[in-house]
Amino acid sequence: MNLNQFRLSRATSGIPLYQQLERMVIEAVEAGKLSPSDRMPSVRELAAHLGVNAVTVSKAYRELARQGIVGGRGRGGTIVLARPSPAAAPVTANELPDVPAAALVSGNRAFQYMLRAAHGAGVISLTKAYASPEAVMSDDLRGTLLEFAAARIGPEMFEYTGAEGSDELRRILAAYFTVQGITCNETEVVVTNGAQQALDIVARASLSPGDTLLMERPTYFGMLDFARSLRVNTVGVAMEPDGISIEDLAQALQRTKSRALYVMPNFQNPSGVTMSLAKRNAVLELCGQHGVLLIEDDYAPELRFRGKPLPSLYALARGTTAQPLVCHVRSFNKSLLPGVRLGALIAPGALREGFVAARGLSDLHTSNLVQAFATEFFLRCDPATVVKRLSQYYAARQSAFFEALRAHMPHEVVLARPDGGLNVWLRLPRGLEAGALFYSAMANRVSYLAGDLFYTDQPDHSTLRLSFGSGSAEELVEGALRLGSTVKEQLSRIGGRVSMVV
């Protein structure tokens, strides 16, 4: 083993040393520099070579072992394990779906692995947190699409337009947001290719290597990936039943020179928690005091099933010291227009200019066809009617899915029923880990997303996210049955006791 292939960069990387080592080993395995059965250096040997504490190496090895990349072999020390190729041949109906052993490597990459596995023969996927096209495709929308294709497609569809989006669509969206309580005009709106691009723009424009980004814990793994790609330090702030812990947030702001705070106030992904009004006001006050950018990701406020809508942070910030520091990210992919990839970024002038400039790093503007179709949709359809229909549709699905989980899961499983959104957050009984359980679940032809993906650090391995956006109601109930059977099987092996907690 050549120790010289292991090197760490302490300067300006913004990535903890144990994560640097973890990634280094993963890349070496993928590149063939480390092969199955190769012996890794001992913890003490590698720590001495790198000039780091043995705890750093031990932590990296522990994470690699959890991901199935390395393992112990008695006195043979730590060795590299064989991993199935992601490009393995498609499974047949009688085969176990192919799941790479490194399925929990990192956020988006792990997500793609799990989605690929979920498409195996006969697998019921509980991973898709997006709207069902069947629910959205009403006669009104079908008619709009046909009329749009016949009347709106012309030479102007093939011109380059401004990075902010078409003036007409921005005026329409500003009016739509204003009805929802976010008073704004078109000068504050930037049209994007979904919320994901809006978050990318904000991250690129606002964060630099070494900056600190505060995030809810757990949080959306897509934003975690953006931060990691920019070599930004991420600090998780504990979540409570009514949203982010204000006490922990205040402490984090005191001990770190944070550049920004990222939150999802409604039906947080993955936990489903909705931030209370009192906490929304407290978050704004703290951000104003510390001069911290507040990134509000309100991905689907339309999908509320219970309770009254709460004002957005962007709306509450009007007239406060936090107003120049708040930006609001929206998506229509979870609700009105799934698959169309339409989103919006709302920001005051000073922030908006920087966001528009940063947009050029990803693309120049949103597709003219998408913008024209969205314009036609808002002009011809009543969004309020569509939202009401979707809310009723998904409320019924959530109720059936939740009741099936309660019926088929063993006791001692902790479930929380959100007021909206497309996810259910579940905590397994003591002794079970969602990452290890994933492979057993796949053997029973059901998939989910392990909670490990959603943490900045020290993940809660007992958590997992279940989504009920797509698939038939019958499949959701069957998925709950299969997952419940999987958990019961694993509990029986460890002799677990159970008692209901919901």
Secondary structure as the mmCIF struct_conf table of DSSP 4:
data_model
#
loop_
_struct_conf.conf_type_id
_struct_conf.id
_struct_conf.beg_label_comp_id
_struct_conf.beg_label_asym_id
_struct_conf.beg_label_seq_id
_struct_conf.end_label_comp_id
_struct_conf.end_label_asym_id
_struct_conf.end_label_seq_id
HELX_RH_3T_P HELX_RH_3T_P1 LEU A 3 GLN A 5
BEND BEND1 ALA A 11 THR A 12
BEND BEND2 ILE A 15 ILE A 15
HELX_RH_AL_P HELX_RH_AL_P1 LEU A 17 GLU A 30
TURN_TY1_P TURN_TY1_P1 ALA A 31 GLY A 32
BEND BEND3 LYS A 33 LEU A 34
TURN_TY1_P TURN_TY1_P2 PRO A 36 SER A 37
HELX_LH_PP_P HELX_LH_PP_P1 ASP A 38 ASP A 38
STRN STRN1 ARG A 39 ARG A 39
HELX_LH_PP_P HELX_LH_PP_P2 MET A 40 SER A 42
HELX_RH_AL_P HELX_RH_AL_P2 VAL A 43 LEU A 50
TURN_TY1_P TURN_TY1_P3 GLY A 51 GLY A 51
BEND BEND4 VAL A 52 VAL A 52
HELX_RH_AL_P HELX_RH_AL_P3 ALA A 54 ARG A 66
TURN_TY1_P TURN_TY1_P4 GLN A 67 GLY A 68
BEND BEND5 ILE A 69 ILE A 69
STRN STRN2 VAL A 70 GLY A 72
HELX_RH_3T_P HELX_RH_3T_P2 GLY A 74 GLY A 76
STRN STRN3 THR A 78 VAL A 80
HELX_LH_PP_P HELX_LH_PP_P3 LEU A 81 ALA A 82
TURN_TY1_P TURN_TY1_P5 PRO A 86 ALA A 87
HELX_LH_PP_P HELX_LH_PP_P4 ALA A 88 VAL A 91
TURN_TY1_P TURN_TY1_P6 ALA A 93 ASN A 94
BEND BEND6 GLU A 95 GLU A 95
HELX_LH_PP_P HELX_LH_PP_P5 LEU A 96 ASP A 98
TURN_TY1_P TURN_TY1_P7 ALA A 101 LEU A 104
BEND BEND7 VAL A 105 SER A 106
HELX_RH_AL_P HELX_RH_AL_P4 GLY A 107 ALA A 118
TURN_TY1_P TURN_TY1_P8 HIS A 119 HIS A 119
BEND BEND8 GLY A 120 GLY A 120
TURN_TY1_P TURN_TY1_P9 ALA A 121 GLY A 122
HELX_LH_PP_P HELX_LH_PP_P6 VAL A 123 VAL A 123
STRN STRN4 ILE A 124 SER A 125
BEND BEND9 TYR A 130 TYR A 130
HELX_RH_AL_P HELX_RH_AL_P5 PRO A 133 VAL A 136
HELX_RH_AL_P HELX_RH_AL_P6 ASP A 139 ALA A 151
TURN_TY1_P TURN_TY1_P10 ARG A 152 ARG A 152
BEND BEND10 GLY A 154 GLY A 154
HELX_RH_3T_P HELX_RH_3T_P3 PRO A 155 PHE A 158
BEND BEND11 GLU A 159 GLU A 159
TURN_TY1_P TURN_TY1_P11 ALA A 163 GLU A 164
HELX_RH_AL_P HELX_RH_AL_P7 ASP A 167 VAL A 179
TURN_TY1_P TURN_TY1_P12 GLN A 180 GLY A 181
HELX_RH_3T_P HELX_RH_3T_P4 GLU A 186 GLU A 188
STRN STRN5 VAL A 189 THR A 192
BEND BEND12 ASN A 193 ASN A 193
HELX_RH_AL_P HELX_RH_AL_P8 GLY A 194 SER A 206
TURN_TY1_P TURN_TY1_P13 PRO A 209 GLY A 210
STRN STRN6 THR A 212 ARG A 217
BEND BEND13 PRO A 218 PRO A 218
HELX_RH_AL_P HELX_RH_AL_P9 PHE A 221 SER A 229
TURN_TY1_P TURN_TY1_P14 LEU A 230 ARG A 231
STRN STRN7 ASN A 233 GLU A 240
TURN_TY1_P TURN_TY1_P15 PRO A 241 ASP A 242
STRN STRN8 GLY A 243 ILE A 244
HELX_RH_AL_P HELX_RH_AL_P10 ILE A 246 ARG A 255
BEND BEND14 THR A 256 THR A 256
STRN STRN9 SER A 258 VAL A 263
BEND BEND15 ASN A 266 PHE A 267
TURN_TY1_P TURN_TY1_P16 ASN A 269 SER A 271
HELX_RH_AL_P HELX_RH_AL_P11 LEU A 277 HIS A 290
TURN_TY1_P TURN_TY1_P17 GLY A 291 GLY A 291
STRN STRN10 LEU A 293 ASP A 298
TURN_TY1_P TURN_TY1_P18 PRO A 301 GLU A 302
STRN STRN11 ARG A 304 ARG A 304
BEND BEND16 ARG A 306 GLY A 307
HELX_LH_PP_P HELX_LH_PP_P7 LYS A 308 SER A 312
HELX_RH_AL_P HELX_RH_AL_P12 LEU A 313 LEU A 316
TURN_TY1_P TURN_TY1_P19 ALA A 317 GLY A 319
BEND BEND17 THR A 320 THR A 320
TURN_TY1_P TURN_TY1_P20 THR A 321 ALA A 322
HELX_RH_3T_P HELX_RH_3T_P5 GLN A 323 LEU A 325
STRN STRN12 VAL A 326 SER A 331
BEND BEND18 PHE A 332 PHE A 332
TURN_TY1_P TURN_TY1_P21 ASN A 333 LEU A 336
BEND BEND19 LEU A 337 LEU A 337
TURN_TY1_P TURN_TY1_P22 PRO A 338 GLY A 339
BEND BEND20 VAL A 340 VAL A 340
STRN STRN13 GLY A 343 ILE A 346
HELX_RH_AL_P HELX_RH_AL_P13 GLY A 349 ARG A 359
TURN_TY1_P TURN_TY1_P23 GLY A 360 SER A 362
BEND BEND21 LEU A 364 HIS A 365
HELX_RH_AL_P HELX_RH_AL_P14 ASN A 368 ARG A 380
BEND BEND22 CYS A 381 CYS A 381
HELX_RH_AL_P HELX_RH_AL_P15 PRO A 383 HIS A 408
BEND BEND23 MET A 409 MET A 409
HELX_LH_PP_P HELX_LH_PP_P8 PRO A 410 PRO A 410
TURN_TY1_P TURN_TY1_P24 HIS A 411 GLU A 412
STRN STRN14 VAL A 414 ALA A 416
BEND BEND24 ASP A 419 ASP A 419
STRN STRN15 GLY A 420 GLY A 420
BEND BEND25 GLY A 421 LEU A 422
STRN STRN16 ASN A 423 ARG A 427
HELX_LH_PP_P HELX_LH_PP_P9 LEU A 428 PRO A 429
TURN_TY1_P TURN_TY1_P25 ARG A 430 GLY A 431
HELX_RH_AL_P HELX_RH_AL_P16 ALA A 434 ALA A 443
TURN_TY1_P TURN_TY1_P26 ASN A 444 ARG A 445
STRN STRN17 VAL A 446 SER A 447
STRN STRN18 LEU A 449 ALA A 450
HELX_RH_3T_P HELX_RH_3T_P6 GLY A 451 PHE A 454
BEND BEND26 THR A 456 GLN A 458
TURN_TY1_P TURN_TY1_P27 HIS A 461 SER A 462
STRN STRN19 THR A 463 SER A 467
BEND BEND27 GLY A 469 GLY A 471
HELX_RH_AL_P HELX_RH_AL_P17 ALA A 473 ILE A 494
TURN_TY1_P TURN_TY1_P28 GLY A 495 GLY A 495
STRN STRN20 VAL A 501 VAL A 501
#
